[in-house]
Amino acid sequence: MAEYQLHCFAQSGNAYRAALMLNLIGANWEPVFVDFFAKGVQRTPEYREAINEMGEVPVLVHGKKKLTQSAVILTYLAEKSEKFLPQGDDERLEALRWIVFDNQKVNGFLGPYRFLKNWAAKLDPAAMEFLKARVTNALGIVDKRLSMHPFLVGERPTIADISLAGYFFYPAEEFGFDAADGRPHIGAWRERIRALPGWGHPYDLMPGHPMPKK
Ligand SMILES: N[C@@H](CCC(=O)N[C@@H](CS)C(=O)NCC(=O)O)C(=O)O
């Protein structure tokens, strides 16, 4: 059995943050498939009782420890491995500031936009327009930030960048646009992340892609 187990599925950018971090730090880990789409396993009382009361992936299991929320998982793994850890109080708070912004406004809107576009039973154009406007606004803010430093917090990649990576490597067709189009600093940052030793594509790191045909 591997040292770490990650409850996840391939299409989840929230889980990808944890999978990517595990790979980048060279951890001995294995995915545990959560059948989100066909069975909605994460919404069952059994999952909430035994795996995660919040009814979500990712969940990281490390021996007797069980962690949820990608930001918490990234922090735990950075502290354990001493990799991608912000240095000193100022950097730590700065990384946290970007992780919260990312969770709420960047991937926090990008993820639901992609989910609705690809998998919603019925599309509500007003909801899509609402989300798209917020995605555009958040991506503009990130692009400006990345015009000042190669990575979110400065010269080195930290867990803030790994959090931001959430949905940025999924195919552009799944969004109907490429986040780097007209945002060259996001494009350059994405290539810097792709070049990190241990980088892997979400569809290679986590199970469940392609989805079986109905
Ligand atoms: N803030 C959480 C978000 C986790 C999240 O929303 N995960 C989605 C999958 S991408 C989920 O499990 N949603 C539960 C559901 O829709 O039933 C994190 O960063 O870990």
The ligand as a Gaussian input file, in Angstrom:
#p B3LYP/6-31G(d) Opt

LIG

0 1
 N      -12.826000      24.057000      -1.584000
 C      -12.788000      22.642000      -1.880000
 C      -13.658000      22.368000      -3.092000
 C      -13.873000      20.877000      -3.295000
 C      -14.973000      20.600000      -4.324000
 O      -15.870000      21.429000      -4.564000
 N      -14.928000      19.409000      -4.938000
 C      -15.974000      19.028000      -5.858000
 C      -15.403000      18.219000      -7.007000
 S      -14.432000      19.191000      -8.093000
 C      -16.960000      18.140000      -5.127000
 O      -16.550000      17.142000      -4.566000
 N      -18.262000      18.526000      -5.133000
 C      -19.281000      17.767000      -4.481000
 C      -20.578000      17.706000      -5.238000
 O      -20.763000      18.445000      -6.213000
 O      -21.412000      16.888000      -4.855000
 C      -11.337000      22.223000      -2.118000
 O      -10.552000      23.056000      -2.561000
 O      -10.989000      21.060000      -1.811000

